[in-house]
Amino acid sequence: MAIAQNKLVEKAQKEYEYLTGDAATRRLEELREKAIYDEYFAYERGEEKGERRGKIKIAIEMVKNNISMDIIAKCTGLSKKELDKLVLEKQSNI
């Protein structure tokens, strides 16, 4: 009976180790999960930056066409402070 229990305990121990993995395996899994999150958030940030760049390009074209700052701000969602900065940059490039 003791031998059977020992084998059962041994089998349970092996199964437990298999399911939980060792420290190195758990660490690799944590790093994999972190990499997935990092990639996702980098993609999100990249999308936001691209969206902002597009708004700035549109705003620059609108400034070149002498459209009022109020309309540009309303259409692009950029603040008047940001638009003033764009106008100053445009003037310095002339």
Gaussian input, Z-matrix of N, CA and C with variables (Angstrom, degrees):
# hf/3-21g

backbone

0 1
 N
 C     1     B1
 C     2     B2     1     A1
 N     3     B3     2     A2     1     D1
 C     4     B4     3     A3     2     D2
 C     5     B5     4     A4     3     D3
 N     6     B6     5     A5     4     D4
 C     7     B7     6     A6     5     D5
 C     8     B8     7     A7     6     D6
 N     9     B9     8     A8     7     D7
 C    10    B10     9     A9     8     D8
 C    11    B11    10    A10     9     D9
 N    12    B12    11    A11    10    D10
 C    13    B13    12    A12    11    D11
 C    14    B14    13    A13    12    D12
 N    15    B15    14    A14    13    D13
 C    16    B16    15    A15    14    D14
 C    17    B17    16    A16    15    D15
 N    18    B18    17    A17    16    D16
 C    19    B19    18    A18    17    D17
 C    20    B20    19    A19    18    D18
 N    21    B21    20    A20    19    D19
 C    22    B22    21    A21    20    D20
 C    23    B23    22    A22    21    D21
 N    24    B24    23    A23    22    D22
 C    25    B25    24    A24    23    D23
 C    26    B26    25    A25    24    D24
 N    27    B27    26    A26    25    D25
 C    28    B28    27    A27    26    D26
 C    29    B29    28    A28    27    D27
 N    30    B30    29    A29    28    D28
 C    31    B31    30    A30    29    D29
 C    32    B32    31    A31    30    D30
 N    33    B33    32    A32    31    D31
 C    34    B34    33    A33    32    D32
 C    35    B35    34    A34    33    D33
 N    36    B36    35    A35    34    D34
 C    37    B37    36    A36    35    D35
 C    38    B38    37    A37    36    D36
 N    39    B39    38    A38    37    D37
 C    40    B40    39    A39    38    D38
 C    41    B41    40    A40    39    D39
 N    42    B42    41    A41    40    D40
 C    43    B43    42    A42    41    D41
 C    44    B44    43    A43    42    D42
 N    45    B45    44    A44    43    D43
 C    46    B46    45    A45    44    D44
 C    47    B47    46    A46    45    D45
 N    48    B48    47    A47    46    D46
 C    49    B49    48    A48    47    D47
 C    50    B50    49    A49    48    D48
 N    51    B51    50    A50    49    D49
 C    52    B52    51    A51    50    D50
 C    53    B53    52    A52    51    D51
 N    54    B54    53    A53    52    D52
 C    55    B55    54    A54    53    D53
 C    56    B56    55    A55    54    D54
 N    57    B57    56    A56    55    D55
 C    58    B58    57    A57    56    D56
 C    59    B59    58    A58    57    D57
 N    60    B60    59    A59    58    D58
 C    61    B61    60    A60    59    D59
 C    62    B62    61    A61    60    D60
 N    63    B63    62    A62    61    D61
 C    64    B64    63    A63    62    D62
 C    65    B65    64    A64    63    D63
 N    66    B66    65    A65    64    D64
 C    67    B67    66    A66    65    D65
 C    68    B68    67    A67    66    D66
 N    69    B69    68    A68    67    D67
 C    70    B70    69    A69    68    D68
 C    71    B71    70    A70    69    D69
 N    72    B72    71    A71    70    D70
 C    73    B73    72    A72    71    D71
 C    74    B74    73    A73    72    D72
 N    75    B75    74    A74    73    D73
 C    76    B76    75    A75    74    D74
 C    77    B77    76    A76    75    D75
 N    78    B78    77    A77    76    D76
 C    79    B79    78    A78    77    D77
 C    80    B80    79    A79    78    D78
 N    81    B81    80    A80    79    D79
 C    82    B82    81    A81    80    D80
 C    83    B83    82    A82    81    D81
 N    84    B84    83    A83    82    D82
 C    85    B85    84    A84    83    D83
 C    86    B86    85    A85    84    D84
 N    87    B87    86    A86    85    D85
 C    88    B88    87    A87    86    D86
 C    89    B89    88    A88    87    D87
 N    90    B90    89    A89    88    D88
 C    91    B91    90    A90    89    D89
 C    92    B92    91    A91    90    D90
 N    93    B93    92    A92    91    D91
 C    94    B94    93    A93    92    D92
 C    95    B95    94    A94    93    D93
 N    96    B96    95    A95    94    D94
 C    97    B97    96    A96    95    D95
 C    98    B98    97    A97    96    D96
 N    99    B99    98    A98    97    D97
 C   100   B100    99    A99    98    D98
 C   101   B101   100   A100    99    D99
 N   102   B102   101   A101   100   D100
 C   103   B103   102   A102   101   D101
 C   104   B104   103   A103   102   D102
 N   105   B105   104   A104   103   D103
 C   106   B106   105   A105   104   D104
 C   107   B107   106   A106   105   D105
 N   108   B108   107   A107   106   D106
 C   109   B109   108   A108   107   D107
 C   110   B110   109   A109   108   D108
 N   111   B111   110   A110   109   D109
 C   112   B112   111   A111   110   D110
 C   113   B113   112   A112   111   D111
 N   114   B114   113   A113   112   D112
 C   115   B115   114   A114   113   D113
 C   116   B116   115   A115   114   D114
 N   117   B117   116   A116   115   D115
 C   118   B118   117   A117   116   D116
 C   119   B119   118   A118   117   D117
 N   120   B120   119   A119   118   D118
 C   121   B121   120   A120   119   D119
 C   122   B122   121   A121   120   D120
 N   123   B123   122   A122   121   D121
 C   124   B124   123   A123   122   D122
 C   125   B125   124   A124   123   D123
 N   126   B126   125   A125   124   D124
 C   127   B127   126   A126   125   D125
 C   128   B128   127   A127   126   D126
 N   129   B129   128   A128   127   D127
 C   130   B130   129   A129   128   D128
 C   131   B131   130   A130   129   D129
 N   132   B132   131   A131   130   D130
 C   133   B133   132   A132   131   D131
 C   134   B134   133   A133   132   D132
 N   135   B135   134   A134   133   D133
 C   136   B136   135   A135   134   D134
 C   137   B137   136   A136   135   D135
 N   138   B138   137   A137   136   D136
 C   139   B139   138   A138   137   D137
 C   140   B140   139   A139   138   D138
 N   141   B141   140   A140   139   D139
 C   142   B142   141   A141   140   D140
 C   143   B143   142   A142   141   D141
 N   144   B144   143   A143   142   D142
 C   145   B145   144   A144   143   D143
 C   146   B146   145   A145   144   D144
 N   147   B147   146   A146   145   D145
 C   148   B148   147   A147   146   D146
 C   149   B149   148   A148   147   D147
 N   150   B150   149   A149   148   D148
 C   151   B151   150   A150   149   D149
 C   152   B152   151   A151   150   D150
 N   153   B153   152   A152   151   D151
 C   154   B154   153   A153   152   D152
 C   155   B155   154   A154   153   D153
 N   156   B156   155   A155   154   D154
 C   157   B157   156   A156   155   D155
 C   158   B158   157   A157   156   D156
 N   159   B159   158   A158   157   D157
 C   160   B160   159   A159   158   D158
 C   161   B161   160   A160   159   D159
 N   162   B162   161   A161   160   D160
 C   163   B163   162   A162   161   D161
 C   164   B164   163   A163   162   D162
 N   165   B165   164   A164   163   D163
 C   166   B166   165   A165   164   D164
 C   167   B167   166   A166   165   D165
 N   168   B168   167   A167   166   D166
 C   169   B169   168   A168   167   D167
 C   170   B170   169   A169   168   D168
 N   171   B171   170   A170   169   D169
 C   172   B172   171   A171   170   D170
 C   173   B173   172   A172   171   D171
 N   174   B174   173   A173   172   D172
 C   175   B175   174   A174   173   D173
 C   176   B176   175   A175   174   D174
 N   177   B177   176   A176   175   D175
 C   178   B178   177   A177   176   D176
 C   179   B179   178   A178   177   D177
 N   180   B180   179   A179   178   D178
 C   181   B181   180   A180   179   D179
 C   182   B182   181   A181   180   D180
 N   183   B183   182   A182   181   D181
 C   184   B184   183   A183   182   D182
 C   185   B185   184   A184   183   D183
 N   186   B186   185   A185   184   D184
 C   187   B187   186   A186   185   D185
 C   188   B188   187   A187   186   D186
 N   189   B189   188   A188   187   D187
 C   190   B190   189   A189   188   D188
 C   191   B191   190   A190   189   D189
 N   192   B192   191   A191   190   D190
 C   193   B193   192   A192   191   D191
 C   194   B194   193   A193   192   D192
 N   195   B195   194   A194   193   D193
 C   196   B196   195   A195   194   D194
 C   197   B197   196   A196   195   D195
 N   198   B198   197   A197   196   D196
 C   199   B199   198   A198   197   D197
 C   200   B200   199   A199   198   D198
 N   201   B201   200   A200   199   D199
 C   202   B202   201   A201   200   D200
 C   203   B203   202   A202   201   D201
 N   204   B204   203   A203   202   D202
 C   205   B205   204   A204   203   D203
 C   206   B206   205   A205   204   D204
 N   207   B207   206   A206   205   D205
 C   208   B208   207   A207   206   D206
 C   209   B209   208   A208   207   D207
 N   210   B210   209   A209   208   D208
 C   211   B211   210   A210   209   D209
 C   212   B212   211   A211   210   D210
 N   213   B213   212   A212   211   D211
 C   214   B214   213   A213   212   D212
 C   215   B215   214   A214   213   D213
 N   216   B216   215   A215   214   D214
 C   217   B217   216   A216   215   D215
 C   218   B218   217   A217   216   D216
 N   219   B219   218   A218   217   D217
 C   220   B220   219   A219   218   D218
 C   221   B221   220   A220   219   D219
 N   222   B222   221   A221   220   D220
 C   223   B223   222   A222   221   D221
 C   224   B224   223   A223   222   D222
 N   225   B225   224   A224   223   D223
 C   226   B226   225   A225   224   D224
 C   227   B227   226   A226   225   D225
 N   228   B228   227   A227   226   D226
 C   229   B229   228   A228   227   D227
 C   230   B230   229   A229   228   D228
 N   231   B231   230   A230   229   D229
 C   232   B232   231   A231   230   D230
 C   233   B233   232   A232   231   D231
 N   234   B234   233   A233   232   D232
 C   235   B235   234   A234   233   D233
 C   236   B236   235   A235   234   D234
 N   237   B237   236   A236   235   D235
 C   238   B238   237   A237   236   D236
 C   239   B239   238   A238   237   D237
 N   240   B240   239   A239   238   D238
 C   241   B241   240   A240   239   D239
 C   242   B242   241   A241   240   D240
 N   243   B243   242   A242   241   D241
 C   244   B244   243   A243   242   D242
 C   245   B245   244   A244   243   D243
 N   246   B246   245   A245   244   D244
 C   247   B247   246   A246   245   D245
 C   248   B248   247   A247   246   D246
 N   249   B249   248   A248   247   D247
 C   250   B250   249   A249   248   D248
 C   251   B251   250   A250   249   D249
 N   252   B252   251   A251   250   D250
 C   253   B253   252   A252   251   D251
 C   254   B254   253   A253   252   D252
 N   255   B255   254   A254   253   D253
 C   256   B256   255   A255   254   D254
 C   257   B257   256   A256   255   D255
 N   258   B258   257   A257   256   D256
 C   259   B259   258   A258   257   D257
 C   260   B260   259   A259   258   D258
 N   261   B261   260   A260   259   D259
 C   262   B262   261   A261   260   D260
 C   263   B263   262   A262   261   D261
 N   264   B264   263   A263   262   D262
 C   265   B265   264   A264   263   D263
 C   266   B266   265   A265   264   D264
 N   267   B267   266   A266   265   D265
 C   268   B268   267   A267   266   D266
 C   269   B269   268   A268   267   D267
 N   270   B270   269   A269   268   D268
 C   271   B271   270   A270   269   D269
 C   272   B272   271   A271   270   D270
 N   273   B273   272   A272   271   D271
 C   274   B274   273   A273   272   D272
 C   275   B275   274   A274   273   D273
 N   276   B276   275   A275   274   D274
 C   277   B277   276   A276   275   D275
 C   278   B278   277   A277   276   D276
 N   279   B279   278   A278   277   D277
 C   280   B280   279   A279   278   D278
 C   281   B281   280   A280   279   D279

   B1=1.4466
   B2=1.5247
   B3=1.3517
   B4=1.4637
   B5=1.5156
   B6=1.3207
   B7=1.4673
   B8=1.5292
   B9=1.3230
   B10=1.4618
   B11=1.5218
   B12=1.3318
   B13=1.4641
   B14=1.5260
   B15=1.3256
   B16=1.4539
   B17=1.5301
   B18=1.3430
   B19=1.4691
   B20=1.5237
   B21=1.3227
   B22=1.4520
   B23=1.5317
   B24=1.3164
   B25=1.4664
   B26=1.5216
   B27=1.3184
   B28=1.4625
   B29=1.5298
   B30=1.3473
   B31=1.4662
   B32=1.5308
   B33=1.3286
   B34=1.4664
   B35=1.5222
   B36=1.3253
   B37=1.4686
   B38=1.5257
   B39=1.3389
   B40=1.4697
   B41=1.5270
   B42=1.3101
   B43=1.4574
   B44=1.5327
   B45=1.3214
   B46=1.4724
   B47=1.5301
   B48=1.3299
   B49=1.4619
   B50=1.5262
   B51=1.3424
   B52=1.4593
   B53=1.5268
   B54=1.3245
   B55=1.4540
   B56=1.5395
   B57=1.3095
   B58=1.4648
   B59=1.5137
   B60=1.3023
   B61=1.4477
   B62=1.5115
   B63=1.3081
   B64=1.4540
   B65=1.5247
   B66=1.3060
   B67=1.4633
   B68=1.5245
   B69=1.3189
   B70=1.4649
   B71=1.5305
   B72=1.3211
   B73=1.4627
   B74=1.5259
   B75=1.3316
   B76=1.4764
   B77=1.5149
   B78=1.3329
   B79=1.4659
   B80=1.5267
   B81=1.3358
   B82=1.4702
   B83=1.5197
   B84=1.3114
   B85=1.4623
   B86=1.5254
   B87=1.3296
   B88=1.4705
   B89=1.5201
   B90=1.3255
   B91=1.4643
   B92=1.5277
   B93=1.3487
   B94=1.4677
   B95=1.5198
   B96=1.3152
   B97=1.4630
   B98=1.5299
   B99=1.3213
   B100=1.4645
   B101=1.5284
   B102=1.3290
   B103=1.4621
   B104=1.5276
   B105=1.3144
   B106=1.4689
   B107=1.5204
   B108=1.3412
   B109=1.4631
   B110=1.5235
   B111=1.3385
   B112=1.4593
   B113=1.5259
   B114=1.3210
   B115=1.4637
   B116=1.5250
   B117=1.3202
   B118=1.4654
   B119=1.5290
   B120=1.3415
   B121=1.4605
   B122=1.5220
   B123=1.3308
   B124=1.4658
   B125=1.5272
   B126=1.3192
   B127=1.4598
   B128=1.5175
   B129=1.3294
   B130=1.4639
   B131=1.5239
   B132=1.3412
   B133=1.4723
   B134=1.5196
   B135=1.3305
   B136=1.4624
   B137=1.5104
   B138=1.3268
   B139=1.4579
   B140=1.5238
   B141=1.3261
   B142=1.4629
   B143=1.5170
   B144=1.3283
   B145=1.4617
   B146=1.5208
   B147=1.3288
   B148=1.4629
   B149=1.5182
   B150=1.3109
   B151=1.4596
   B152=1.5280
   B153=1.3244
   B154=1.4644
   B155=1.5282
   B156=1.3378
   B157=1.4656
   B158=1.5197
   B159=1.3256
   B160=1.4610
   B161=1.5189
   B162=1.3255
   B163=1.4638
   B164=1.5272
   B165=1.3247
   B166=1.4700
   B167=1.5274
   B168=1.3408
   B169=1.4725
   B170=1.5264
   B171=1.3144
   B172=1.4712
   B173=1.5237
   B174=1.3243
   B175=1.4685
   B176=1.5208
   B177=1.3282
   B178=1.4689
   B179=1.5201
   B180=1.3148
   B181=1.4737
   B182=1.5326
   B183=1.3149
   B184=1.4587
   B185=1.5323
   B186=1.3352
   B187=1.4647
   B188=1.5179
   B189=1.3336
   B190=1.4676
   B191=1.5209
   B192=1.3257
   B193=1.4665
   B194=1.5210
   B195=1.3317
   B196=1.4654
   B197=1.5256
   B198=1.3044
   B199=1.4614
   B200=1.5229
   B201=1.3143
   B202=1.4641
   B203=1.5256
   B204=1.3321
   B205=1.4612
   B206=1.5257
   B207=1.3215
   B208=1.4655
   B209=1.5316
   B210=1.3085
   B211=1.4681
   B212=1.5235
   B213=1.3472
   B214=1.4675
   B215=1.5232
   B216=1.3269
   B217=1.4629
   B218=1.5224
   B219=1.3142
   B220=1.4660
   B221=1.5350
   B222=1.3158
   B223=1.4653
   B224=1.5305
   B225=1.3233
   B226=1.4656
   B227=1.5219
   B228=1.3286
   B229=1.4557
   B230=1.5214
   B231=1.3340
   B232=1.4597
   B233=1.5247
   B234=1.3274
   B235=1.4640
   B236=1.5301
   B237=1.3245
   B238=1.4649
   B239=1.5275
   B240=1.3207
   B241=1.4684
   B242=1.5346
   B243=1.3288
   B244=1.4674
   B245=1.5204
   B246=1.3255
   B247=1.4644
   B248=1.5229
   B249=1.3299
   B250=1.4648
   B251=1.5251
   B252=1.3223
   B253=1.4659
   B254=1.5321
   B255=1.3349
   B256=1.4601
   B257=1.5265
   B258=1.3304
   B259=1.4695
   B260=1.5253
   B261=1.3366
   B262=1.4573
   B263=1.5322
   B264=1.3202
   B265=1.4630
   B266=1.5263
   B267=1.3102
   B268=1.4652
   B269=1.5148
   B270=1.3307
   B271=1.4564
   B272=1.5360
   B273=1.3044
   B274=1.4634
   B275=1.5342
   B276=1.3423
   B277=1.4610
   B278=1.5305
   B279=1.3180
   B280=1.4706
   B281=1.4943
   A1=110.82
   A2=116.74
   A3=120.98
   A4=110.84
   A5=116.71
   A6=121.05
   A7=109.62
   A8=116.70
   A9=120.60
   A10=111.04
   A11=116.63
   A12=120.27
   A13=110.46
   A14=116.67
   A15=120.28
   A16=111.13
   A17=115.67
   A18=119.44
   A19=110.58
   A20=116.76
   A21=121.08
   A22=110.75
   A23=116.19
   A24=121.08
   A25=109.71
   A26=116.40
   A27=120.77
   A28=110.75
   A29=115.33
   A30=120.06
   A31=109.95
   A32=116.88
   A33=120.94
   A34=110.80
   A35=116.73
   A36=121.65
   A37=110.53
   A38=116.80
   A39=120.66
   A40=110.62
   A41=116.50
   A42=120.47
   A43=110.79
   A44=115.27
   A45=120.00
   A46=110.75
   A47=116.56
   A48=120.87
   A49=110.96
   A50=115.68
   A51=119.88
   A52=110.60
   A53=116.82
   A54=120.75
   A55=112.66
   A56=116.28
   A57=118.88
   A58=112.35
   A59=117.63
   A60=121.76
   A61=110.67
   A62=115.17
   A63=117.89
   A64=109.33
   A65=117.36
   A66=122.17
   A67=111.33
   A68=116.83
   A69=120.11
   A70=111.03
   A71=116.77
   A72=120.82
   A73=110.68
   A74=116.61
   A75=119.61
   A76=110.60
   A77=117.08
   A78=121.09
   A79=110.72
   A80=116.46
   A81=119.55
   A82=111.17
   A83=116.87
   A84=120.65
   A85=110.76
   A86=116.99
   A87=120.56
   A88=110.64
   A89=116.98
   A90=120.90
   A91=111.63
   A92=116.16
   A93=119.67
   A94=110.81
   A95=115.85
   A96=120.56
   A97=110.64
   A98=117.36
   A99=121.84
   A100=110.18
   A101=117.07
   A102=120.96
   A103=110.90
   A104=116.42
   A105=120.27
   A106=110.00
   A107=117.30
   A108=120.53
   A109=111.52
   A110=116.69
   A111=120.47
   A112=111.22
   A113=115.78
   A114=120.26
   A115=110.99
   A116=116.13
   A117=120.46
   A118=110.96
   A119=116.63
   A120=119.28
   A121=111.90
   A122=118.02
   A123=120.78
   A124=109.05
   A125=116.83
   A126=121.44
   A127=110.53
   A128=116.42
   A129=120.83
   A130=111.09
   A131=116.81
   A132=120.85
   A133=110.60
   A134=116.56
   A135=120.78
   A136=111.60
   A137=115.57
   A138=120.06
   A139=111.02
   A140=116.43
   A141=120.74
   A142=110.69
   A143=117.26
   A144=120.67
   A145=110.42
   A146=116.50
   A147=120.64
   A148=111.27
   A149=115.74
   A150=120.67
   A151=109.65
   A152=116.33
   A153=121.19
   A154=110.57
   A155=117.16
   A156=120.00
   A157=111.02
   A158=116.33
   A159=120.17
   A160=111.57
   A161=116.95
   A162=120.47
   A163=111.08
   A164=115.96
   A165=119.80
   A166=110.32
   A167=117.24
   A168=120.14
   A169=110.81
   A170=115.77
   A171=119.84
   A172=109.99
   A173=116.50
   A174=120.84
   A175=110.90
   A176=117.32
   A177=120.41
   A178=110.51
   A179=115.68
   A180=118.78
   A181=111.05
   A182=116.88
   A183=120.39
   A184=110.54
   A185=116.76
   A186=120.60
   A187=109.40
   A188=116.86
   A189=121.02
   A190=111.26
   A191=116.94
   A192=121.54
   A193=112.74
   A194=115.71
   A195=122.55
   A196=114.02
   A197=117.05
   A198=121.18
   A199=107.36
   A200=116.74
   A201=120.07
   A202=111.72
   A203=114.67
   A204=121.12
   A205=111.72
   A206=116.86
   A207=119.98
   A208=110.93
   A209=116.36
   A210=120.61
   A211=110.14
   A212=116.38
   A213=119.76
   A214=110.16
   A215=116.55
   A216=120.63
   A217=110.76
   A218=115.55
   A219=120.32
   A220=110.89
   A221=117.63
   A222=121.66
   A223=113.05
   A224=116.79
   A225=119.62
   A226=113.85
   A227=116.28
   A228=119.31
   A229=112.77
   A230=116.69
   A231=120.64
   A232=108.93
   A233=115.58
   A234=119.00
   A235=110.00
   A236=115.65
   A237=119.41
   A238=110.41
   A239=116.64
   A240=120.63
   A241=109.69
   A242=116.91
   A243=120.59
   A244=110.88
   A245=116.07
   A246=120.04
   A247=110.83
   A248=117.50
   A249=120.33
   A250=110.30
   A251=116.32
   A252=120.93
   A253=110.26
   A254=117.14
   A255=120.65
   A256=111.44
   A257=116.03
   A258=120.75
   A259=109.47
   A260=117.21
   A261=120.64
   A262=110.98
   A263=117.22
   A264=121.09
   A265=110.28
   A266=116.69
   A267=121.11
   A268=110.27
   A269=116.27
   A270=121.24
   A271=111.40
   A272=116.65
   A273=120.01
   A274=111.49
   A275=116.91
   A276=121.02
   A277=112.63
   A278=117.31
   A279=120.66
   A280=110.26
   D1=-43.01
   D2=-179.87
   D3=-62.76
   D4=-36.93
   D5=179.05
   D6=-65.65
   D7=-43.37
   D8=178.63
   D9=-62.45
   D10=-40.90
   D11=178.19
   D12=-65.20
   D13=-41.91
   D14=179.16
   D15=-61.30
   D16=-41.44
   D17=178.29
   D18=-66.38
   D19=-39.04
   D20=178.07
   D21=-65.15
   D22=-42.87
   D23=177.99
   D24=-65.18
   D25=-42.40
   D26=179.20
   D27=-61.79
   D28=-43.97
   D29=179.04
   D30=-63.33
   D31=-43.39
   D32=178.60
   D33=-62.29
   D34=-40.63
   D35=179.17
   D36=-62.89
   D37=-44.57
   D38=178.94
   D39=-63.80
   D40=-42.22
   D41=179.35
   D42=-64.53
   D43=-41.35
   D44=177.47
   D45=-61.00
   D46=-46.79
   D47=179.14
   D48=-61.74
   D49=-39.57
   D50=178.80
   D51=-63.83
   D52=-44.58
   D53=-176.97
   D54=-71.00
   D55=-38.89
   D56=-177.75
   D57=-88.14
   D58=-22.86
   D59=-178.36
   D60=69.99
   D61=167.98
   D62=177.43
   D63=-87.78
   D64=177.22
   D65=-175.66
   D66=-60.26
   D67=-41.13
   D68=-179.05
   D69=-64.55
   D70=-40.92
   D71=178.88
   D72=-65.25
   D73=-43.60
   D74=177.69
   D75=-61.70
   D76=-41.46
   D77=179.87
   D78=-63.11
   D79=-42.14
   D80=177.01
   D81=-61.06
   D82=-41.31
   D83=178.84
   D84=-63.96
   D85=-41.98
   D86=177.36
   D87=-61.63
   D88=-42.36
   D89=179.22
   D90=-66.09
   D91=-38.78
   D92=176.18
   D93=-61.76
   D94=-45.21
   D95=179.80
   D96=-63.00
   D97=-42.49
   D98=178.57
   D99=-62.35
   D100=-41.53
   D101=179.57
   D102=-62.12
   D103=-40.12
   D104=178.66
   D105=-63.27
   D106=-46.44
   D107=178.40
   D108=-63.17
   D109=-42.79
   D110=179.64
   D111=-60.54
   D112=-43.61
   D113=179.55
   D114=-63.31
   D115=-43.07
   D116=179.47
   D117=-61.58
   D118=-48.05
   D119=-177.28
   D120=-70.60
   D121=-31.32
   D122=175.66
   D123=-64.97
   D124=-40.91
   D125=177.24
   D126=-61.41
   D127=-44.86
   D128=179.52
   D129=-61.48
   D130=-45.36
   D131=179.29
   D132=-63.65
   D133=-40.72
   D134=178.71
   D135=-62.11
   D136=-40.51
   D137=177.87
   D138=-63.31
   D139=-42.35
   D140=179.56
   D141=-64.43
   D142=-41.68
   D143=179.31
   D144=-64.29
   D145=-42.21
   D146=179.09
   D147=-63.47
   D148=-40.03
   D149=179.04
   D150=-63.76
   D151=-43.19
   D152=179.61
   D153=-64.64
   D154=-42.85
   D155=178.15
   D156=-59.38
   D157=-40.32
   D158=178.65
   D159=-63.13
   D160=-41.96
   D161=178.24
   D162=-63.11
   D163=-39.23
   D164=-179.90
   D165=-66.24
   D166=-42.07
   D167=178.41
   D168=-60.60
   D169=-43.54
   D170=178.65
   D171=-62.93
   D172=-44.49
   D173=-179.86
   D174=-60.91
   D175=-40.78
   D176=179.30
   D177=-62.22
   D178=-44.07
   D179=178.57
   D180=-63.16
   D181=-38.98
   D182=179.29
   D183=-66.56
   D184=-39.07
   D185=177.50
   D186=-63.04
   D187=-43.28
   D188=179.23
   D189=-59.89
   D190=-30.27
   D191=-179.48
   D192=-93.55
   D193=14.53
   D194=175.50
   D195=58.00
   D196=37.24
   D197=175.43
   D198=-82.39
   D199=143.16
   D200=-174.80
   D201=-62.17
   D202=148.24
   D203=-178.38
   D204=-61.79
   D205=-34.61
   D206=179.28
   D207=-62.13
   D208=-43.61
   D209=-179.75
   D210=-68.11
   D211=-42.26
   D212=179.14
   D213=-61.14
   D214=-45.03
   D215=179.90
   D216=-61.05
   D217=-42.51
   D218=-179.11
   D219=-66.06
   D220=-41.71
   D221=-176.41
   D222=-74.56
   D223=-36.34
   D224=-174.78
   D225=-97.62
   D226=-21.55
   D227=-176.12
   D228=81.41
   D229=4.03
   D230=176.69
   D231=-79.77
   D232=148.93
   D233=179.60
   D234=-76.76
   D235=161.58
   D236=178.64
   D237=-64.44
   D238=-32.61
   D239=177.47
   D240=-62.46
   D241=-44.17
   D242=178.17
   D243=-64.02
   D244=-39.06
   D245=179.57
   D246=-67.12
   D247=-40.61
   D248=177.05
   D249=-59.18
   D250=-40.07
   D251=178.41
   D252=-63.25
   D253=-41.63
   D254=178.29
   D255=-62.88
   D256=-40.95
   D257=179.68
   D258=-63.74
   D259=-43.75
   D260=178.40
   D261=-62.37
   D262=-41.14
   D263=178.04
   D264=-64.19
   D265=-40.70
   D266=179.37
   D267=-62.92
   D268=-43.05
   D269=-179.38
   D270=-66.43
   D271=-35.30
   D272=-179.39
   D273=-73.89
   D274=-23.10
   D275=178.76
   D276=-83.45
   D277=-11.67
   D278=-177.47
   D279=-77.39

